[in-house]
Amino acid sequence: MTDLAPDLVVLHRIPHSVTPLDDWLAEVADRVTLITSVESEPGYAGRFPRVVGVPDYAEGPGVPQAIDAACRGGEVSTLVHVTEDDVLRAAAARDRYDLPGPRHADVLPWRDKLRMKERVAAAGLPTPAFAGPDADLAAFAAAHGFPLVVKPRFGFSSHGVAVVRDAAALAAEVARRDPADVLVEEFVPGEVHHVDGFARAGETLHVLPSRYLNGCLAFQDGEPLGSVQLDAGDELVPRLAALTRAVVAALPPLDFCPYHLEVFRRPDGELVFCEIACRLGGAHIMESFTRTTGVNPARLWIRDQLGLADGPGTPIAAGERRHGWLLVPPRRGRLLDLRHPGADRPDFLTDFVVKTPVPRDFDGAHGSTDSIIGYVVEGTDSMDVEKNLQACLDLTEHLTRWAA
């Protein structure tokens, strides 16, 4: 490492085992201050001049404080963000220190689900009926009926999302929340799809559509969350692509960045906007995207933010094979053992990720990405991928041992 003051600040809580930033940023590693979680800090220690581990990374005050400590001297030239919990606080810091990149006003409609839906609905796109914290919720419920969905305006990974089925449950759910951070929506039945890719300046550059298995609230019933990439010839692909382009165009234009769009498909086939984010999809969307296109979206985006890659000029195209992923949520109880597949590993399994130490006590899952095992699989087509994911569920029973 050199004696130069690190002028590149990277906010990134994902572990080194998933995102080896020192390899990805080798050309400028001696200029990086990494602000990460205390859990991920050991994996990055010694790889950059400064590695700052922050407790309670997602919600505590440590990240803004660490940003200010790094930036107040005036040497910082670039501030990089990656995950959704950093979108707004990185943008706010760019405002404070006049740094390049998206500002708070640019990204707010991509994070605040109320502002987001207002803009998408104003563009004439199918959107669930919704009401913010100042609305007459009794009148809203009378107009749209139950069930209804209550969620935080600034949440992610389905944390804090609840389905309520009567007026008493609605009142209780709203009463226990921050009144400024409440969004109530019409419940939309049917399948849920997600679309992932990159956009720039309001233009959608790439589209990779997938279908969720079980839906993002499956964890509330102890069911796994997964998704399967759609076949190129699926009739939904052009329809999802058209909706994606319209949604991206309805929101503030940003620099080159990934997006993660979620879309309902009603039983009658109508596509309805759910929500969108200006960041990579969670779970194992990154790995599935990489396997299908040959381009790691996290690596490309981080390097583009630092001027080390030409994101918009990078060719990204899906290959012939399809991929999917599966997250197995914890049960209630004590997980005694979790072993790797070894000789039981199927040929179609491309990634196997253990998400927890053992033994460990669990009280169930609290968000859509809470899990003990993650699988990524490949297949000849979507149907083959879904079959292989089912086989992973069967394999889980042989790899885990829970207390009776």
C-alpha positions as CSV (number, residue, x, y, z in Angstrom):
1,M,0.0,0.0,0.0
2,T,1.1,3.6,-0.6
3,D,1.1,6.5,1.8
4,L,-1.5,8.4,-0.3
5,A,-4.7,9.4,1.5
6,P,-7.4,7.1,0.3
7,D,-9.7,9.2,-1.9
8,L,-12.2,6.4,-3.0
9,V,-14.8,5.5,-0.5
10,V,-16.7,2.2,-1.0
11,L,-19.8,1.3,1.0
12,H,-20.2,-2.4,0.8
13,R,-21.5,-4.9,3.4
14,I,-21.4,-8.1,1.3
15,P,-18.7,-10.6,2.4
16,H,-15.4,-10.9,0.7
17,S,-16.2,-14.5,-0.2
18,V,-19.0,-13.3,-2.4
19,T,-17.5,-10.0,-3.7
20,P,-13.6,-10.1,-3.6
21,L,-13.3,-6.3,-4.0
22,D,-9.5,-6.3,-3.7
23,D,-9.3,-8.4,-6.9
24,W,-12.0,-6.4,-8.6
25,L,-10.3,-3.1,-7.7
26,A,-6.7,-4.1,-7.9
27,E,-5.7,-1.0,-10.0
28,V,-6.9,1.4,-7.3
29,A,-6.8,-0.8,-4.1
30,D,-4.3,1.5,-2.5
31,R,-6.7,4.4,-2.7
32,V,-9.8,2.7,-1.2
33,T,-11.5,3.3,2.2
34,L,-14.0,0.4,2.6
35,I,-16.9,0.9,5.0
36,T,-18.4,-2.4,5.7
37,S,-20.3,-4.4,8.4
38,V,-18.5,-5.7,11.4
39,E,-19.5,-9.2,10.2
40,S,-17.7,-8.7,6.9
41,E,-14.8,-6.7,8.2
42,P,-12.5,-9.7,8.9
43,G,-12.6,-10.9,5.3
44,Y,-11.5,-7.5,4.0
45,A,-9.0,-6.6,6.8
46,G,-5.6,-5.7,5.4
47,R,-6.7,-5.6,1.8
48,F,-7.2,-1.8,1.7
49,P,-5.5,1.1,3.5
50,R,-8.7,1.6,5.6
51,V,-11.4,-0.9,6.4
52,V,-14.0,0.4,8.8
53,G,-16.4,-2.2,10.3
54,V,-19.7,-0.8,11.4
55,P,-22.2,-2.5,13.8
56,D,-25.9,-2.6,12.8
57,Y,-24.9,-1.7,9.3
58,A,-28.3,-1.5,7.8
59,E,-30.1,0.7,10.3
60,G,-27.6,2.1,12.8
61,P,-25.9,5.6,12.7
62,G,-22.5,4.1,12.0
63,V,-22.4,4.3,8.2
64,P,-23.3,8.0,7.9
65,Q,-20.8,8.7,10.7
66,A,-18.1,6.7,8.9
67,I,-18.8,8.5,5.6
68,D,-18.5,11.9,7.3
69,A,-15.2,10.9,9.0
70,A,-13.8,9.8,5.6
71,C,-15.1,12.8,3.6
72,R,-14.7,15.8,5.9
73,G,-11.0,16.3,5.1
74,G,-11.9,17.1,1.5
75,E,-9.7,14.4,-0.1
76,V,-12.5,12.1,-1.2
77,S,-13.2,12.2,-4.9
78,T,-15.7,9.3,-5.4
79,L,-18.3,7.6,-3.1
80,V,-19.5,4.1,-4.3
81,H,-22.6,2.4,-3.1
82,V,-23.9,-1.1,-3.9
83,T,-26.8,-2.4,-1.7
84,E,-30.2,-0.8,-1.1
85,D,-29.5,0.3,2.4
86,D,-26.8,2.6,1.1
87,V,-28.7,4.2,-1.8
88,L,-30.1,7.1,0.1
89,R,-27.3,7.7,2.6
90,A,-24.7,7.7,-0.2
91,A,-26.7,10.1,-2.2
92,A,-27.2,12.4,0.8
93,A,-23.4,12.4,1.4
94,R,-22.8,13.3,-2.2
95,D,-25.1,16.3,-1.6
96,R,-23.1,17.3,1.6
97,Y,-19.7,17.0,0.0
98,D,-20.5,17.9,-3.6
99,L,-19.3,14.5,-4.9
100,P,-20.2,13.1,-8.4
101,G,-22.9,10.5,-8.8
102,P,-26.6,10.3,-8.1
103,R,-28.0,12.9,-5.6
104,H,-30.7,12.4,-3.0
105,A,-33.5,13.9,-5.1
106,D,-32.5,11.6,-8.0
107,V,-32.7,8.4,-6.1
108,L,-35.6,9.1,-3.6
109,P,-38.4,8.0,-6.0
110,W,-36.4,4.8,-6.6
111,R,-36.4,4.1,-2.8
112,D,-39.6,5.7,-1.5
113,K,-42.3,3.3,-2.7
114,L,-45.1,5.9,-2.3
115,R,-43.3,8.4,-4.6
116,M,-42.3,5.6,-6.9
117,K,-45.9,4.4,-7.3
118,E,-47.2,7.9,-7.8
119,R,-44.8,8.4,-10.7
120,V,-45.5,5.0,-12.3
121,A,-49.2,5.4,-11.9
122,A,-49.0,9.0,-13.4
123,A,-47.3,7.5,-16.4
124,G,-50.4,5.4,-17.0
125,L,-48.9,2.0,-16.1
126,P,-51.0,-0.6,-14.3
127,T,-50.3,-0.2,-10.6
128,P,-52.0,-1.6,-7.5
129,A,-54.3,0.9,-5.8
130,F,-52.3,2.4,-2.9
131,A,-52.6,4.9,-0.1
132,G,-50.0,6.8,1.9
133,P,-49.9,7.7,5.6
134,D,-52.2,10.7,5.2
135,A,-55.0,8.8,3.5
136,D,-58.3,7.8,4.9
137,L,-57.4,4.1,5.3
138,A,-61.0,3.1,6.3
139,A,-62.3,4.6,3.1
140,F,-59.5,3.0,1.1
141,A,-60.3,-0.4,2.6
142,A,-64.0,0.1,1.8
143,A,-63.2,0.9,-1.8
144,H,-60.8,-1.9,-2.5
145,G,-61.7,-4.6,0.0
146,F,-59.5,-7.1,1.9
147,P,-57.0,-8.5,2.0
148,L,-54.7,-5.5,1.9
149,V,-50.9,-5.2,2.0
150,V,-49.2,-3.0,4.6
151,K,-45.5,-2.3,4.0
152,P,-42.8,0.3,4.9
153,R,-42.1,2.9,2.2
154,F,-38.4,2.4,2.6
155,G,-38.1,-1.3,3.2
156,F,-36.4,-4.1,1.3
157,S,-36.2,-7.9,1.3
158,S,-39.9,-7.9,2.3
159,H,-39.0,-6.9,5.9
160,G,-42.1,-5.4,7.6
161,V,-44.5,-6.5,4.8
162,A,-47.9,-7.8,6.2
163,V,-51.1,-9.0,4.6
164,V,-54.1,-8.0,6.6
165,R,-57.6,-9.4,6.2
166,D,-59.9,-7.2,8.2
167,A,-60.3,-3.7,9.5
168,A,-59.1,-4.5,13.0
169,A,-55.9,-6.1,11.7
170,L,-55.3,-3.1,9.4
171,A,-55.7,-0.6,12.3
172,A,-53.4,-2.6,14.5
173,E,-50.8,-3.0,11.8
174,V,-50.7,0.7,11.0
175,A,-50.7,1.7,14.6
176,R,-47.6,-0.2,15.5
177,R,-45.5,1.5,12.7
178,D,-43.8,4.8,12.1
179,P,-46.7,6.8,10.8
180,A,-44.5,8.5,8.1
181,D,-43.3,5.1,6.8
182,V,-46.5,3.3,5.9
183,L,-47.9,2.3,2.6
184,V,-51.1,0.4,2.1
185,E,-51.8,-1.4,-1.1
186,E,-54.4,-3.4,-2.9
187,F,-53.5,-7.1,-2.8
188,V,-52.8,-8.4,-6.3
189,P,-53.2,-12.2,-6.7
190,G,-51.2,-14.2,-9.2
191,E,-47.6,-14.9,-10.1
192,V,-44.7,-12.5,-9.4
193,H,-41.9,-12.0,-11.8
194,H,-38.7,-10.0,-11.5
195,V,-36.6,-8.3,-14.3
196,D,-32.9,-7.5,-13.8
197,G,-30.5,-5.6,-16.0
198,F,-28.9,-2.2,-16.4
199,A,-30.2,1.3,-17.3
200,R,-28.7,4.7,-18.0
201,A,-30.3,8.1,-18.4
202,G,-33.8,6.7,-18.4
203,E,-33.0,4.1,-21.1
204,T,-33.2,0.3,-20.3
205,L,-30.0,-1.3,-21.7
206,H,-30.6,-5.0,-20.7
207,V,-33.5,-7.1,-19.7
208,L,-33.3,-10.6,-18.0
209,P,-36.8,-11.7,-16.8
210,S,-37.4,-14.4,-14.2
211,R,-40.4,-15.9,-12.4
212,Y,-40.4,-16.2,-8.6
213,L,-41.2,-19.6,-7.1
214,N,-43.6,-19.2,-4.1
215,G,-43.4,-15.4,-3.9
216,C,-41.6,-13.0,-1.7
217,L,-43.8,-13.6,1.3
218,A,-43.3,-17.3,1.3
219,F,-40.9,-17.0,4.3
220,Q,-43.8,-16.1,6.5
221,D,-45.1,-19.6,6.0
222,G,-41.7,-21.3,6.2
223,E,-41.6,-21.9,2.5
224,P,-38.4,-21.3,0.3
225,L,-38.0,-18.4,-2.0
226,G,-36.5,-19.0,-5.5
227,S,-36.7,-17.9,-9.1
228,V,-36.3,-19.3,-12.6
229,Q,-35.1,-17.3,-15.6
230,L,-37.6,-17.3,-18.4
231,D,-36.9,-18.9,-21.7
232,A,-36.0,-16.5,-24.6
233,G,-39.1,-17.6,-26.5
234,D,-41.6,-17.2,-23.5
235,E,-44.4,-14.9,-24.6
236,L,-44.0,-12.9,-21.4
237,V,-40.4,-11.8,-22.2
238,P,-41.4,-9.0,-24.7
239,R,-44.2,-7.9,-22.5
240,L,-42.0,-7.7,-19.4
241,A,-39.4,-5.9,-21.4
242,A,-41.9,-3.3,-22.6
243,L,-43.1,-2.7,-19.1
244,T,-39.6,-2.4,-17.8
245,R,-38.7,0.3,-20.3
246,A,-41.8,2.2,-19.4
247,V,-41.2,2.0,-15.7
248,V,-37.5,3.1,-16.0
249,A,-38.6,6.0,-18.2
250,A,-41.1,7.1,-15.6
251,L,-38.5,7.6,-12.9
252,P,-35.6,10.1,-12.6
253,P,-32.8,9.3,-15.0
254,L,-29.7,8.0,-13.3
255,D,-26.1,7.2,-14.2
256,F,-25.4,3.7,-15.4
257,C,-26.7,1.4,-12.8
258,P,-28.5,-1.9,-12.3
259,Y,-32.2,-2.2,-11.6
260,H,-34.4,-4.8,-10.0
261,L,-38.1,-4.7,-11.0
262,E,-40.9,-6.8,-9.6
263,V,-44.1,-7.3,-11.5
264,F,-47.4,-9.1,-10.7
265,R,-49.1,-11.2,-13.3
266,R,-52.8,-11.4,-12.5
267,P,-54.7,-14.6,-13.2
268,D,-56.1,-13.0,-16.3
269,G,-52.6,-12.3,-17.6
270,E,-52.4,-8.6,-16.9
271,L,-49.0,-7.3,-15.8
272,V,-49.1,-5.0,-12.9
273,F,-46.2,-2.9,-11.5
274,C,-45.1,-3.9,-8.0
275,E,-41.8,-2.0,-7.3
276,I,-38.4,-1.2,-8.7
277,A,-35.0,-0.5,-7.2
278,C,-31.8,1.2,-8.6
279,R,-29.5,-1.6,-7.4
280,L,-28.8,-5.3,-7.9
281,G,-31.4,-7.8,-7.0
282,G,-30.7,-9.7,-3.8
283,A,-30.6,-13.4,-2.9
284,H,-28.6,-15.1,-5.7
285,I,-29.7,-13.0,-8.6
286,M,-26.1,-11.8,-9.1
287,E,-24.8,-15.3,-9.4
288,S,-27.6,-16.4,-11.8
289,F,-27.1,-13.3,-13.9
290,T,-23.4,-14.0,-14.1
291,R,-23.8,-17.6,-15.0
292,T,-26.3,-16.7,-17.8
293,T,-24.5,-13.7,-19.3
294,G,-20.9,-14.2,-18.4
295,V,-20.9,-10.7,-16.8
296,N,-20.8,-10.3,-13.0
297,P,-23.2,-7.3,-12.6
298,A,-21.8,-6.3,-9.2
299,R,-18.2,-6.2,-10.4
300,L,-19.2,-4.3,-13.5
301,W,-21.2,-1.7,-11.6
302,I,-18.6,-1.1,-8.9
303,R,-15.8,-0.7,-11.5
304,D,-18.0,1.6,-13.6
305,Q,-18.6,3.9,-10.6
306,L,-14.8,4.1,-10.1
307,G,-14.1,4.8,-13.8
308,L,-12.4,1.4,-14.3
309,A,-15.0,0.0,-16.7
310,D,-17.3,1.2,-19.5
311,G,-20.6,-0.1,-18.1
312,P,-22.8,1.1,-21.0
313,G,-20.3,-0.2,-23.5
314,T,-20.0,-3.7,-22.0
315,P,-21.8,-6.3,-24.1
316,I,-24.3,-8.3,-22.0
317,A,-26.4,-11.1,-23.6
318,A,-28.0,-14.2,-22.2
319,G,-26.6,-17.5,-23.3
320,E,-28.7,-20.6,-24.3
321,R,-28.8,-22.2,-20.8
322,R,-31.0,-20.9,-18.0
323,H,-30.4,-20.6,-14.3
324,G,-32.3,-20.2,-11.1
325,W,-31.7,-20.0,-7.4
326,L,-33.3,-21.1,-4.2
327,L,-33.1,-19.9,-0.6
328,V,-34.1,-22.3,2.2
329,P,-35.4,-20.5,5.2
330,P,-34.7,-21.6,8.8
331,R,-37.4,-23.4,10.7
332,R,-38.2,-22.7,14.3
333,G,-35.9,-24.7,16.5
334,R,-32.2,-25.7,16.8
335,L,-30.2,-26.5,13.7
336,L,-27.7,-29.1,14.8
337,D,-25.8,-29.9,11.6
338,L,-25.5,-28.6,8.0
339,R,-23.1,-30.4,5.7
340,H,-21.9,-29.8,2.2
341,P,-23.2,-32.1,-0.5
342,G,-19.9,-33.8,-1.3
343,A,-20.6,-36.9,-3.3
344,D,-24.3,-36.1,-3.3
345,R,-23.7,-32.9,-5.3
346,P,-25.7,-32.9,-8.5
347,D,-24.1,-32.0,-11.8
348,F,-26.6,-29.1,-12.3
349,L,-25.7,-27.4,-9.0
350,T,-23.4,-24.5,-9.9
351,D,-23.3,-22.7,-6.4
352,F,-24.0,-24.0,-2.9
353,V,-23.8,-21.5,-0.1
354,V,-24.0,-22.2,3.6
355,K,-25.6,-19.1,5.2
356,T,-25.2,-19.9,8.9
357,P,-22.9,-21.3,11.5
358,V,-24.1,-24.4,13.4
359,P,-25.4,-25.3,15.9
360,R,-27.8,-22.4,16.0
361,D,-31.3,-21.6,17.4
362,F,-33.8,-20.0,15.1
363,D,-37.3,-18.5,15.5
364,G,-38.1,-18.7,11.8
365,A,-37.4,-16.3,9.0
366,H,-38.0,-12.5,9.2
367,G,-37.4,-11.5,5.6
368,S,-37.5,-12.9,2.2
369,T,-33.7,-13.5,2.0
370,D,-33.3,-15.0,5.5
371,S,-31.9,-18.5,4.8
372,I,-29.7,-21.3,5.9
373,I,-28.7,-22.6,2.4
374,G,-28.6,-20.9,-1.0
375,Y,-28.6,-22.9,-4.2
376,V,-27.9,-21.8,-7.8
377,V,-28.7,-24.3,-10.6
378,E,-28.6,-24.5,-14.3
379,G,-30.7,-26.2,-16.9
380,T,-31.5,-26.5,-20.5
381,D,-34.7,-24.4,-20.1
382,S,-36.9,-22.9,-17.4
383,M,-38.8,-26.2,-16.8
384,D,-35.5,-28.0,-16.4
385,V,-34.3,-25.4,-13.9
386,E,-37.4,-25.6,-11.9
387,K,-37.1,-29.4,-11.7
388,N,-33.5,-29.1,-10.5
389,L,-34.5,-26.6,-7.8
390,Q,-37.1,-29.1,-6.5
391,A,-34.3,-31.6,-6.3
392,C,-32.4,-29.2,-4.2
393,L,-35.2,-29.1,-1.7
394,D,-35.1,-32.8,-1.5
395,L,-31.3,-32.7,-1.0
396,T,-31.7,-30.2,1.9
397,E,-33.4,-32.9,3.9
398,H,-30.3,-35.0,3.7
399,L,-27.9,-32.1,4.5
400,T,-29.6,-30.7,7.6
401,R,-30.3,-32.1,11.0
402,W,-32.7,-30.3,13.4
403,A,-33.3,-31.0,17.0
404,A,-36.4,-33.2,17.6
